[in-house]
Amino acid sequence: MNNGALPPKQGLYDPANEHDACGVGFVAHIKGEKRHEIVRQGLTILERLHHRGAVGADPRAGDGAGMLLQLPDAFFRAVVDFDLPAEGDYAVGMLFLPRDEHARHEAEKTVEGYIAFEGQRLLGWRDVPVENSGLGYSVLPTEPVIRQVFVGRGAKCADQAAFERKLFVIRKQIENRIRESALEGKQAFYFTSFSSRTVVYKGMLLAGQVGEYYKDLDDERMVSALALVHQRFSTNTFPTWDLAHPFRMIAHNGEINTLRGNVNWMAARRESMASDILGSDLEKIWPLIPEGQSDSACFDNALELLVAGGYSLAHAMMMLIPEAWSGNPLMDKDRRAFYEYHAALMEPWDGPAAVAFTDGRQIGATLDRNGLRPARYLVTDDDLVVMGSEMGVLQIPEEKIIKKWRLQPGKMFLIDMEQGRIIDDEEIKSGLSTAKPYQEWLDKMQIDLHHLPEVVGAMSPDPATLLDRQQAFGYTQEDVKFLLTPMILTGQEAIGSMGADNPPAVLSNKPKHLSNYFKQLFAQVTNPPIDPIREEIVMSLVSLIGPRPNLLGLNTGGEYQRLEVSQPVLTNEDLERIRNIEDNCQGFRTKTLRMTFSAADGEAGMGPALDELCHAAEQAVRDDYNILILSDRPVDADNVAIPALLATSAVHHHLIRHGMRTDVGLVVETGAAIEVHHFATLAGYGAEAINPYLAFDTIQAMLPSLMQTPGVKDVPNLVEARYRYVKAVGKGLFKVMSKMGISTYQSYCGAQIFDAVGLSTQFVEQYFSGTSTTIEGIGLGEVSAEAVRWHRDAFGNAQIYRGHLDVGGDYAFRLRGENHVWTPETIGKLQHAVRGNDARSYAEFSRIINEQNENLLTLRGLFEFKFAAEAVPLDEVEPAKEIVKRFATGAMSFGSISYEAHSTLARAMNTIGGKSNTGEGGEEPERFNPLPDGSRNPERSAIKQVASGRFGVTTEYLVNADDIQIK
């Protein structure tokens, strides 16, 4: 298992897809009184969270568990054979090391070298005593050597806080050096902790094994005023010691859905970040967030940086996981100003999360803005606080409990053991929001786009060239009829049935919009989506355009101007305000860059043009332009459009790689954005705002004919039509974001919440870095060829395109349109077969469907079976009664698959003696009713799922369950 690390990317497996759902808890003494009893209670909590872990085929192999404690000074003085300085003047580094002796020696030399280089004193090493006889057979081969390194505070570290910062810098340098080395077994190297305040004992262990494995935890001298514990449940597990929680500052139950964007933005800040506190040490910590870590580890890295850079623990957590503020009219103005100011500094790390956090002096917890993970706590009359994923993790007599409550969405509570008190959410946030003049800084730095004066001369549509331009961007008759018309008549997207029977873009014979090669990800496994209608208060489309302020500039408020837009879809007038913004705002300079290449260069012209565009963007930033408009308006007979999505992502990633992305805002002026998915992909790959100028031109041209169309009512005027279109796109973006549990456009921007389907790895890595692509496909040459083909259709001499748009045929079968699996012929054959019980018609139907597969209308058509040379004797084949024992139906909700499918799955599993799971969508009560003969209804699901108590969870639902599954 490669020293306990995740396997490398291979086939359809990608370690980036690892997720987990966990149990988290802590016990702490409010007054900071250190006891061994708290360590024992922490272990008890861990054992009580055992049900939130997982066990594989090896019954003694878990997903990981651990405990974070305060540094036990008396214990370490007793067990080491060298002198230790005063408490607070030395640190302990807890390390996983390679099993190979030579590799371990080299790793330790690296550790010692950086300790000395940074002016700290190496005091000695200690072997951590472990009892591994209880480890499972699959875990033992991955077990690292575990040692502790002791480091004394150097003369140049003025106090313990400076010492902690230096330890952070040392650790990051060591980790990065080992990672980049050729050291054998380097995957096993890992710091669980390196601090003068805390120490972490964790590993690839079951909850009950932590206290048995680490003998230190059984010693009476092991005392602490807090114990933060975590039991991991990985939804697709590999035994990895480093992925166990707690990390250095957090333990986390949940998922960060915006992780790719968060990591990209943190990397992009490298060149623009400066810190008075860290000084020149700041440059030594990069890469701050290495590739291949879990979402929790990445979050922990970000939190460490903010705290090392001078933010308090609570302040940093409010920046990373802000509560819902933009849509909350009841929030006081100081707190709103705090969040609005910090929105420019840090995009939210969004997703369902309950996070417990500590620096060894304070310990607390917070929930995401939707409250999609459970966290309950109680306070006793002897100053103990117990927090857990559920109540009952410690048996506390009821008469000793003075408060029992739960964390609410977006709320935080904090125990300050130095002050000896609990600080509630209101006090924490009131204190921080009034500590600096945030509203005053906002007034200086933030400009609302709609407060800028209108600019005369916004681009007007040219009716004579409209058809050519529509064809150059792949418009079809269906786009106008099925997409744009409902949007301007109703203010929302048209509703269509599920199921697409047309081929994936890569298998289509027609040129396709590049966004069709990207499929939206959605919340699954442990991750509930958001209801964008009922939970709209927690969602926001606000976007900030322009350079991002210095993340660690604690006292530089108001120095960086940013442009705020209430939603990312810009009208032509909005775009002209931005294009000419420097006439009204001295802090901005805008430059427009062309997303086109010469038609004379043909298909070979796109690659050089992309390179030129990226270098032009880089030079513009060097020349102090801080808003770039990427525009394909120059498209004409001589200029071909580069796909806007490709150009945007290429520039976005080019600037990230050169450390310039946070110095500039990206606005896209494109004729290629029509439907919501086009806007979603542009946003996902870095567009802070989008102007769909050709959609607006098309809408203007549509209105006269709509007014003459029989049966069409409420045709709006031009201003209202544009408003409805923008509103429809905004509602659509809410739906797209909510499917992934993301609440804000700022989090979604650059988050790359897509899988590429039908694009080559080389192409994706170059222009869409970090996006998953598992089945390979086309590259730049084919993308360029499709763009050129559209351009020739528009400006060529083909008579078929002279007077009207292509029919399209994506949404309905059309002659000369897109191919479909369900054609008039296949539907007719199937109807004849079913209604007439006609075997010959069914055989014809089967033949046509099979031929369609061979004609590559579906991905499965690419597969061929490999047949064995000789048949397996029947007596060697496993009997059916054994095979059905492995049948499983998952937990698909009623709403996601339909009544017929949901009830049929239940009937099937009940028939073979299995259990079906309702999923999180509830179940119709009539399926609970017995049949007339008194027997159990075969459509009743045996397992009832409860997901945050939001979907169909009633008393009747729960009592009609054999098993209850709580997400």
SETIZA-823476 format. One line per 8 residues: number of its first residue (from 1); their letters; for each residue x, y, z of C-alpha. Coordinates in steps of 0.2 Angstrom, whole numbers, plus 5000, padded with zeros to 4 digits. Each point is the difference from the previous one (the first is absolute). Layout:
# SETIZA-823476
NUM	a	X Y Z; ...
This chain:
# SETIZA-823476
1	mnngalpp	5000 5000 5000; 5015 5012 4997; 5004 5003 5018; 4982 5005 5005; 4998 5014 4987; 4987 5001 4987; 5003 4990 4984; 5005 5011 4985
9	kqglydpa	4987 5005 4987; 4996 4985 4989; 4986 4995 4988; 4984 5007 5007; 5007 5002 5017; 5006 5017 5006; 5005 5004 5018; 4992 5017 4998
17	nehdacgv	4983 4991 5001; 5003 4994 5018; 4987 5006 5012; 4995 4997 5018; 4986 5001 5012; 5005 5000 5018; 4997 5002 5019; 5008 5014 5009
25	gfvahikg	5000 5006 5018; 5009 5008 5014; 5001 5001 5019; 5007 5016 5008; 5002 5008 5017; 4994 5018 4999; 5013 5006 5013; 5014 4991 4992
33	ekrheivr	5003 4987 5014; 5011 4986 4993; 4995 4982 5005; 5003 4982 4994; 4982 4997 5002; 4997 5012 4985; 5011 4989 4989; 4990 4985 5006
41	qgltiler	4984 5009 4996; 5006 5004 4983; 5004 4982 4997; 4982 4995 5006; 4992 5013 4988; 5011 4992 4986; 4993 4983 5004; 4982 5006 5000
49	lhhrgavg	5003 5007 4983; 5005 4983 4994; 4984 4999 4990; 5005 5014 4989; 5016 4991 4994; 5001 4986 4988; 5008 4982 5000; 5005 4992 4984
57	adpragdg	5003 4981 4996; 5014 5001 5014; 4989 5002 5016; 5015 5008 5009; 5003 5013 4987; 4991 5017 5001; 5000 5016 4991; 5010 5009 5012
65	agmllqlp	4998 5008 5017; 5009 5011 5012; 5001 5013 5014; 5008 5018 5002; 5006 5005 5017; 5009 5014 5009; 5018 4997 5002; 5002 4989 5016
73	daffravv	5016 5009 5007; 5002 4989 5016; 4998 4984 4989; 5013 5005 4988; 5012 5005 5013; 4998 4983 5008; 5003 4989 4984; 5014 5009 4991
81	dfdlpaeg	5018 4998 5005; 5005 5018 4996; 4996 5016 5008; 4986 5010 4995; 4998 5019 5001; 4985 5009 5009; 4983 4995 4994; 4996 5011 4984
89	dyavgmlf	5018 5001 4996; 5001 4983 4991; 4990 4991 4987; 4996 4982 4996; 4999 4994 4982; 4990 4984 4998; 5006 4991 4984; 4996 4985 4989
97	lprdehar	5016 4994 4992; 5004 4987 4987; 5003 4983 5006; 5016 4998 4989; 5015 5005 5012; 5010 5009 4987; 4985 5010 4994; 4995 5004 5018
105	heaektve	5018 5006 5004; 5000 5012 4985; 4983 5006 5005; 5005 5004 5018; 5016 5009 4993; 4989 5011 4990; 4989 5004 5015; 5016 5004 5011
113	gyiafegq	5007 5010 4986; 4985 5012 4998; 4999 5002 5019; 5018 5006 5001; 4998 5010 4984; 4986 5010 5008; 5009 5003 5016; 4991 4988 5012
121	rllgwrdv	5008 4987 5011; 4999 4982 4997; 4997 4992 5018; 4998 4982 4995; 4990 4986 4993; 4988 4988 5009; 4993 4983 4993; 4981 5000 5003
129	pvensglg	4995 4983 5008; 4986 4992 4991; 4991 4983 5002; 4996 4994 4982; 4995 4982 5004; 4982 5006 4998; 5002 5007 4982; 4992 4991 4986
137	ysvlptep	5010 4991 4987; 4997 5013 4987; 5006 5014 5011; 5016 4993 5007; 5010 5001 4983; 4996 5018 5000; 5004 5004 5018; 5013 5014 5000
145	virqvfvg	5014 5002 5013; 4993 5014 5012; 5013 5011 5009; 4999 5017 5009; 5013 5014 4997; 5003 5013 5014; 5004 5017 4995; 5006 5015 5011
153	rgakcadq	4995 5018 4997; 5014 5010 4992; 5006 5016 5006; 4992 5010 4985; 4982 4994 5005; 4994 5013 5012; 4986 4991 5007; 4990 4984 4998
161	aaferklf	4989 5007 4986; 5016 5004 4990; 5006 4982 5004; 4984 4993 4993; 5001 5010 4984; 5018 4994 4998; 4995 4982 5003; 4987 5002 4986
169	virkqien	5013 5006 4988; 5013 4986 5005; 4986 4987 4997; 4995 5006 4983; 5018 5001 4994; 5003 4982 5006; 4984 4993 4992; 5003 5009 4984
177	riresale	5019 4994 4999; 4995 4982 5004; 4986 5000 4987; 5011 5006 4986; 5014 4988 5005; 5004 4983 4993; 4999 4993 5017; 4994 4982 5000
185	gkqafyft	4984 4998 5010; 4997 5019 5001; 4981 4997 4999; 5001 4994 5018; 5008 5016 5007; 4988 5011 5009; 4999 5012 5014; 4984 4997 5010
193	sfssrtvv	5004 5016 5011; 5015 5011 5003; 4996 5012 5014; 5004 5007 5017; 4982 4999 5005; 4992 4984 4993; 5004 4983 4995; 4990 4988 4988
201	ykgmllag	4999 4981 5003; 4991 4992 4985; 5002 4986 4987; 4992 4988 4989; 4990 4993 5015; 4983 4995 5006; 4993 5012 5013; 5003 4987 5014
209	qvgeyykd	5018 4997 4995; 5006 5018 5002; 5003 4998 5019; 5006 4982 4998; 5013 5004 4986; 5007 5016 5008; 5006 4995 5017; 5004 5018 5005
217	lddermvs	4981 5003 5001; 4998 4988 5014; 5013 5008 5011; 4993 5010 5015; 5012 5014 4996; 4993 5003 4983; 4989 5015 5005; 4990 5013 4990
225	alalvhqr	4986 5012 5002; 4993 4995 4983; 4999 4985 4989; 4994 5002 4982; 4996 4983 4992; 4994 4994 4983; 4995 4984 4992; 5001 4999 4981
233	fstntfpt	4988 4992 4988; 5007 5000 4983; 4987 4997 4986; 5013 4992 4989; 5014 4995 5012; 5018 4996 4998; 5011 4998 5016; 5009 5016 5002
241	wdlahpfr	5007 5005 5016; 5002 5019 4996; 4981 5002 4995; 4995 4996 5018; 4994 5015 5010; 5003 5011 5010; 5011 5010 4990; 5011 5013 5008
249	miahngei	4986 5012 5004; 4983 4992 4994; 4990 4985 5000; 4987 5000 4987; 4984 4991 4996; 4994 5005 4982; 5006 5004 4983; 5007 5016 4992
257	ntlrgnvn	4991 5000 4983; 5010 5015 4994; 5017 4993 5004; 5008 5001 4982; 4996 5018 4999; 5005 5004 5018; 5017 4991 4997; 5002 5009 4983
265	wmaarres	4997 5017 5008; 5011 4997 5014; 5014 4995 4988; 4996 5016 4990; 5003 5011 5015; 5018 4996 5002; 5008 5014 4991; 4987 5013 5006
273	masdilgs	5001 4995 5018; 5011 5009 5013; 5000 4999 5019; 5008 5012 5013; 5000 4986 5012; 5007 4985 4990; 5011 5012 4990; 5013 4990 4989
281	dlekiwpl	4994 4984 5007; 4984 5001 4990; 5009 4995 4984; 5007 4984 5009; 4983 4992 5002; 4995 4997 4982; 4992 4990 4994; 4988 5003 5014
289	ipegqsds	4988 4987 4995; 5008 4985 4991; 4991 4990 4987; 4992 4984 5005; 4994 5005 5017; 4982 4997 5007; 4989 5015 5001; 5002 5000 5019
297	acfdnale	5019 5001 4999; 4999 5014 4987; 4988 5010 5012; 5012 4997 5014; 5014 5007 4990; 4990 5016 4996; 4995 5002 5018; 5018 4998 5006
305	llvaggys	5006 5014 4988; 4986 5012 5006; 5005 4997 5018; 5018 5001 4997; 4997 5016 4990; 4992 5009 5015; 4982 4996 5000; 4992 4993 5016
313	lahammml	4993 4982 4999; 4982 5006 4999; 5003 5014 4988; 5009 4987 4988; 4985 4988 5001; 4988 5014 4997; 5009 5004 4984; 5001 4982 4994
321	ipeawsgn	4982 4995 5004; 4990 5016 5001; 4982 4999 5005; 4986 5005 4988; 5001 5019 4999; 4996 5007 4983; 4981 4995 5001; 4997 5002 5018
329	plmdkdrr	4991 5017 5003; 5001 4997 5019; 5019 5000 5002; 5007 5016 5008; 5009 5012 4989; 5017 4997 5009; 5000 4982 4997; 4994 5001 4982
337	afyeyhaa	5014 5013 4997; 5012 4987 5008; 4995 4986 4988; 4999 5011 4985; 5017 5007 5003; 5007 4982 5002; 4991 4994 4985; 5013 5009 4989
345	lmepwdgp	5014 4992 5010; 4995 4982 5000; 4987 4990 4991; 4990 4988 5011; 5005 4982 5002; 4983 4994 4997; 4991 4984 5003; 4992 4990 5014
353	aavaftdg	5011 5001 5015; 5002 4999 5019; 5017 5005 5005; 5008 4999 5017; 5015 5011 5001; 5014 5004 5013; 5017 5008 5003; 5002 4992 5017
361	rqigatld	4994 5016 5009; 4983 5001 4993; 4989 4987 4993; 4983 5002 4991; 4989 4994 4986; 4990 5007 4985; 4987 4995 4988; 4999 5004 4981
369	rnglrpar	4987 5013 4995; 4987 4986 4997; 5003 4990 5015; 5001 4984 4990; 5011 4991 5013; 4994 4996 5018; 5009 5007 5015; 4993 5000 5018
377	ylvtdddl	5008 5005 5016; 4997 5001 5019; 5008 5009 5015; 5001 4993 5017; 5000 5008 5017; 5019 4996 5003; 5005 5010 4984; 5001 4985 4988
385	vvmgsemg	4994 5003 4982; 4996 4985 4989; 4997 5002 4981; 4996 4986 4988; 4992 4995 4984; 4986 4994 5011; 4995 5000 5018; 5005 4985 5011
393	vlqipeek	5018 4999 4996; 5003 5002 5019; 4989 4994 5014; 4997 5016 5010; 4988 4999 5014; 4985 5011 4996; 5001 5010 5016; 5017 5006 4996
401	iikkwrlq	4995 5007 4983; 4997 5019 5000; 4998 5003 4981; 4996 4988 4986; 4999 5007 4982; 5005 4998 4982; 5011 5010 4988; 4989 5010 4988
409	pgkmflid	5003 5003 4981; 5015 5012 4998; 5002 5002 5019; 5016 4998 5011; 5004 4997 5018; 5017 5002 5008; 5008 4995 5016; 5014 5011 5006
417	meqgriid	5009 4990 5013; 5012 5015 5004; 4985 5011 5004; 4991 4985 5007; 4983 5003 4992; 4989 4995 4985; 4998 5014 4987; 4984 4999 4990
425	deeiksgl	4997 5003 4982; 4993 5018 5003; 5015 5005 5011; 5013 4993 4988; 4993 5008 4984; 4995 5017 5008; 5018 5002 5007; 5008 4995 4984
433	stakpyqe	4988 5010 4989; 5003 5016 5010; 5019 4998 5002; 5004 5009 4984; 4990 5013 4990; 4994 4988 4987; 4986 5011 4993; 5012 5014 4998
441	wldkmqid	5012 4989 4990; 4986 4994 4990; 4995 5017 4995; 5017 5004 4994; 5004 4983 4991; 4983 4993 4994; 4991 5007 4985; 4983 4995 4994
449	lhhlpevv	4999 4998 4982; 4983 5008 4999; 5005 5015 5009; 5012 5005 4985; 4993 5011 4987; 4994 4993 4984; 5011 5001 4985; 4994 5006 4983
457	gamspdpa	5004 4989 4986; 4996 4982 5006; 5002 4988 4985; 4983 4999 4990; 4995 4985 4991; 5003 4999 4981; 4985 4991 4992; 5009 4997 4984
465	tlldrqqa	5013 4989 5008; 4990 4992 5013; 4997 4983 4991; 5019 4999 4996; 5005 5003 5018; 4987 4988 5007; 5006 4986 4988; 5019 5004 5004
473	fgytqedv	4995 4996 5019; 4990 4985 4996; 4983 5007 5003; 4985 4988 4994; 4982 5002 4998; 4997 4990 5016; 5011 5013 5010; 4988 5013 4995
481	kflltpmi	4984 4990 5002; 5004 4989 5015; 5012 5011 5010; 4999 5018 4997; 4981 5002 4997; 4995 4992 5017; 5013 5010 5009; 4993 5017 4993
489	ltgqeaig	4982 4995 5002; 5001 4992 5018; 5016 5006 5007; 5006 4982 5003; 5007 4986 4991; 4988 4988 4990; 4996 4984 5009; 5005 4984 4990
497	smgadnpp	4999 4982 5004; 5015 4990 5007; 5011 4989 4989; 5010 5005 4985; 5000 4987 4985; 5011 5011 4989; 5019 4995 4999; 5013 5008 5012
505	avlsnkpk	5009 5015 4992; 5015 4990 4996; 4990 4987 4990; 4989 5012 4990; 5003 5003 4982; 4995 5018 5002; 5012 5014 5008; 4995 5003 5018
513	hlsnyfkq	5002 5014 5012; 5015 4996 5011; 4990 5001 5016; 4991 4984 4994; 5016 4991 5004; 4998 5004 5018; 4988 4992 5012; 4994 5008 5016
521	lfaqvtnp	5004 4991 5016; 4987 4998 5013; 4998 4997 5018; 5001 4981 5004; 5005 4987 5012; 5001 5010 5017; 4996 5017 4993; 4983 5007 4999
529	pidpiree	4995 5014 4987; 4992 5016 5004; 4982 5005 4996; 5003 5016 4990; 4982 5006 5002; 4996 4996 5019; 5018 5003 5005; 5003 5016 4989
537	ivmslvsl	5005 5010 5015; 5017 4991 5001; 5004 5002 4982; 5008 5015 4991; 5005 5004 4982; 5010 5015 5005; 5017 5001 4991; 5015 5011 5003
545	igprpnll	5010 5005 4985; 5018 5007 5001; 5016 4997 5010; 4998 4990 5016; 5007 5009 5015; 5015 4993 5010; 4993 4985 5010; 5013 5004 5014
553	glntggey	4998 5019 5000; 4991 5001 5016; 5001 5019 5001; 5000 5005 4981; 4981 5002 4999; 4994 5011 4986; 5016 4999 4990; 4993 4988 4987
561	qrlevsqp	4985 5005 4990; 4988 4987 4994; 4985 5001 4989; 4984 4992 5006; 4986 4993 4989; 4984 4993 5007; 5000 4985 4988; 5013 4995 4987
569	vltnedle	4990 5002 4984; 5004 5017 4993; 4989 5010 4987; 5009 5009 4986; 4998 5016 5010; 5008 4993 5015; 5015 4994 4990; 5003 5017 4993
577	rirniedn	5000 5007 5018; 5014 4988 5004; 5009 5003 4983; 5001 5018 5004; 5001 4999 5019; 5016 5010 5002; 4991 5015 4994; 4991 5000 5017
585	cqgfrtkt	5011 4989 5011; 5018 5003 5001; 5004 4983 5008; 4995 4990 4985; 5007 4998 4982; 4992 4989 4987; 5007 4992 4985; 4990 4990 4987
593	lrmtfsaa	5009 4985 4992; 4994 4991 4985; 4994 4981 5000; 5002 4998 4982; 5012 4993 4987; 5002 5003 4981; 4989 4990 4989; 5015 4999 4988
601	dgeagmgp	5010 4990 5012; 4986 4986 5000; 5000 4987 5014; 5019 5003 5004; 4996 5018 5005; 4992 4996 5017; 5015 4994 5010; 5011 5015 4996
609	aldelcha	4986 5012 5003; 4997 4992 5017; 5018 5002 5004; 5000 5018 4994; 4984 5004 5011; 5008 4993 5015; 5016 5010 4998; 4989 5015 4996
617	aeqavrdd	4991 4998 5017; 5016 4998 5009; 5007 5015 4992; 4984 5010 5004; 5002 4996 5018; 5018 5005 5000; 4994 5016 4993; 4989 5003 5015
625	ynililsd	4983 4996 4991; 4989 4992 5014; 4985 4995 4990; 5001 4990 4984; 4986 4998 4988; 5001 4985 4989; 4990 5004 4984; 4995 4990 4985
633	rpvdadnv	4990 5015 4993; 5013 5002 4985; 4993 4984 4992; 4997 5003 4982; 5004 4992 4983; 5019 5001 5004; 5000 4996 5018; 4995 4984 5009
641	aipallat	4995 4999 5018; 5010 4990 5012; 4987 4991 5011; 4997 5012 5015; 5002 4987 5013; 5017 4994 4993; 5006 5018 4999; 4994 5004 5018
649	savhhhli	5007 4985 5008; 5017 5001 4991; 5002 5018 5005; 4994 4996 5018; 5012 4986 5002; 5015 5009 4992; 4998 5014 5012; 4999 4988 5015
657	rhgmrtdv	5016 4992 4994; 5008 5017 4999; 4994 5006 5017; 4989 5014 4992; 4982 4994 5001; 4996 5009 5016; 5007 5016 4992; 4986 5001 4987
665	glvvetga	4981 4997 4997; 4994 4990 4985; 4985 5005 4990; 4994 4990 4985; 4991 5009 4985; 4994 4986 4990; 4987 4994 4987; 5002 4982 5006
673	aievhhfa	4990 5002 5016; 4982 4995 4997; 4994 4988 5013; 5004 4998 5019; 5013 4986 4997; 5010 5012 4990; 5000 5013 5014; 5004 4986 5013
681	tlagygae	5015 4994 4991; 5007 5017 4997; 4998 5004 5018; 5007 4984 5005; 5016 5004 4991; 5003 5017 5006; 4988 5013 4992; 4994 5012 5013
689	ainpylaf	4987 5008 4988; 4993 4996 4983; 4992 5010 4987; 4990 4989 4988; 4999 5014 4986; 4994 4989 4986; 4986 4993 5011; 4994 5018 5003
697	dtiqamlp	5001 5003 4982; 4990 4985 4996; 4987 5004 5013; 4997 5017 4992; 4998 4992 4983; 4988 4987 5007; 4987 5012 5008; 4991 5006 4984
705	slmqtpgv	4996 4983 4994; 4995 4994 5017; 4987 5014 5001; 4993 4993 4984; 5000 4982 5006; 4982 4993 5003; 4997 4995 5018; 5016 5008 5007
713	kdvpnlve	4995 5013 5014; 5009 5012 5011; 5014 5004 4987; 5011 5012 5009; 5009 5015 4994; 5019 5000 4997; 5005 5006 5017; 4988 4988 5009
721	aryryvka	5006 4985 4988; 5018 5003 5004; 4996 5001 5019; 4990 4983 4999; 5014 4992 4991; 5013 5006 5013; 4988 4994 5014; 4998 4983 4992
729	vgkglfkv	5019 4998 4998; 5002 5005 5018; 4986 4987 5006; 5009 4987 4990; 5017 5004 5008; 4992 4998 5017; 4993 4983 4995; 5017 4994 4993
737	mskmgist	5009 5006 5015; 4988 4993 5012; 5002 4983 4992; 5017 4999 5007; 4996 5008 5017; 5008 5017 4995; 4992 5016 5006; 5010 5014 4993
745	yqsycgaq	5006 5005 4982; 5016 5006 5008; 5003 4982 5006; 4994 4993 4983; 5011 5011 4990; 5016 4990 4995; 4994 4985 5010; 5000 4989 4984
753	ifdavgls	4986 4989 5006; 5000 4990 4984; 5006 4984 4992; 5006 5000 4983; 4992 4987 4988; 5009 4997 4984; 5015 5012 5002; 5018 4994 5000
761	tqfveqyf	5010 5000 5016; 5014 5011 4991; 4987 5013 4994; 4992 5000 5018; 5016 5002 5009; 5006 5014 4989; 4984 5010 5000; 4988 4994 5014
769	sgtsttie	5013 4995 5013; 4993 4989 5014; 4985 4994 4991; 4996 4982 5000; 5000 4991 4983; 4999 4981 5000; 4995 4994 4983; 5012 5011 4989
777	giglgevs	4994 5008 4984; 5004 5014 4988; 5013 5014 5002; 5003 5017 4994; 5001 4995 4982; 4982 4993 5000; 4994 5015 5010; 5007 5012 4988
785	aeavrwhr	4993 4990 4985; 4982 5001 5008; 5002 5019 5002; 5006 5002 4982; 4985 4989 4994; 4988 5012 5008; 5009 5015 4993; 4999 4993 4982
793	dafgnaqi	4981 4996 5003; 4998 5018 5004; 5011 5009 4987; 5001 4986 4987; 4989 4998 4984; 4990 4985 5005; 4982 5004 4995; 4992 4990 5015
801	yrghldvg	5006 5013 5012; 4997 5016 4990; 4983 5004 5007; 4997 4991 5016; 5009 4991 5015; 5004 4982 5001; 4985 4990 5007; 5010 4993 5015
809	gdyafrlr	4991 4985 5004; 5007 4998 5018; 4983 5001 5008; 4989 4992 4987; 5003 4988 4986; 5002 5010 4983; 5006 4996 4983; 5018 5006 4997
817	genhvwtp	5000 5002 5019; 5010 4991 5014; 4999 4982 5001; 4989 4992 5013; 4998 4982 5007; 4981 5003 5001; 4994 5003 4982; 4983 4998 4992
825	etigklqh	5006 4983 4994; 5006 4993 5017; 4985 5007 5009; 4988 4992 4987; 5008 4983 5001; 5000 5000 5019; 4981 5005 5000; 4996 4987 4988
833	avrgndar	5010 4987 5010; 4992 5004 5016; 4982 5003 4995; 4999 4986 4988; 5011 4988 5009; 5010 4999 4984; 5017 4991 5002; 5005 5005 4982
841	syaefsri	4997 5019 5003; 5010 4998 5016; 5015 4991 4991; 4999 5015 4988; 5001 5012 5014; 5014 4991 5008; 5010 5000 4984; 4998 5018 4997
849	ineqnenl	5005 5005 5018; 5016 4988 4999; 5004 5008 4983; 4999 5017 5008; 5012 4995 5013; 5012 4994 4987; 4998 5017 4992; 5007 5008 5016
857	ltlrglfe	4984 5009 5006; 5005 4996 5018; 5016 4997 5010; 4995 4982 5003; 5001 4998 4981; 5019 5002 5002; 5001 4984 5010; 5003 4983 4993
865	fkfaaeav	4999 4984 5010; 5015 4989 5001; 4993 4982 4998; 5010 4985 5008; 5007 4988 4989; 4991 4986 5009; 4984 5000 5009; 5000 4998 5019
873	pldevepa	4992 4983 5006; 4983 5003 5007; 5005 4991 5017; 5013 5013 5003; 4989 5015 4998; 4993 5007 5016; 4982 4996 5003; 4987 5014 4998
881	keivkrfa	4995 4999 5019; 5018 5005 5004; 5001 5014 4987; 4985 5009 5006; 5007 5002 5017; 5012 5013 4993; 4986 5010 4991; 4998 5018 5007
889	tgamsfgs	4989 5014 4994; 5009 5015 5009; 4990 5014 5007; 4992 5009 4985; 4987 5012 5006; 4982 4999 4993; 5002 5017 4992; 5015 4996 4990
897	isyeahst	4994 4984 4991; 4981 5000 5000; 4986 4990 5009; 5001 4986 4988; 5018 4997 5002; 5001 5003 5019; 4986 4988 5004; 5006 4987 4988
905	laramnti	5017 5000 5008; 4991 4997 5017; 4990 4986 4993; 5016 4992 4993; 5010 5001 5016; 4985 4994 5010; 4998 4985 4988; 5018 4994 5002
913	ggksntge	5001 5003 5018; 5010 5016 4999; 4997 5017 5006; 4997 5016 4990; 5004 5017 5006; 4988 5015 4998; 5013 5013 4997; 4998 5017 5008
921	ggeeperf	4983 5004 4990; 4988 4991 5011; 4987 4987 4995; 4981 5000 4996; 4990 4995 5015; 4990 4988 4990; 5015 4989 4998; 5000 4997 5018
929	nplpdgsr	4982 4992 5000; 4999 4981 5001; 4992 4991 4985; 4982 4994 5001; 5005 4983 5006; 5010 5008 5014; 5017 4997 4993; 5013 5013 5000
937	npersaik	5000 5012 4985; 5014 4995 4988; 5003 5018 4995; 5004 5005 5018; 5019 5005 5002; 5008 4991 5015; 5013 5014 5002; 4994 5018 5003
945	qvasgrfg	5012 5014 4998; 5000 5016 5010; 5010 5014 4993; 5001 5016 5010; 4981 4997 5004; 4995 5010 4984; 4992 4987 4988; 4984 4991 5005
953	vtteylvn	5006 4995 5017; 4984 4996 5011; 4996 4989 5014; 4990 4988 4989; 5015 4999 4988; 5012 4996 5015; 4990 4987 5008; 4998 4991 4983
961	addiqik	5019 4996 4999; 5010 4984 5004; 5015 5011 5000; 5002 5019 5002; 5015 5007 4991; 5005 5018 5006; 5011 5010 4988
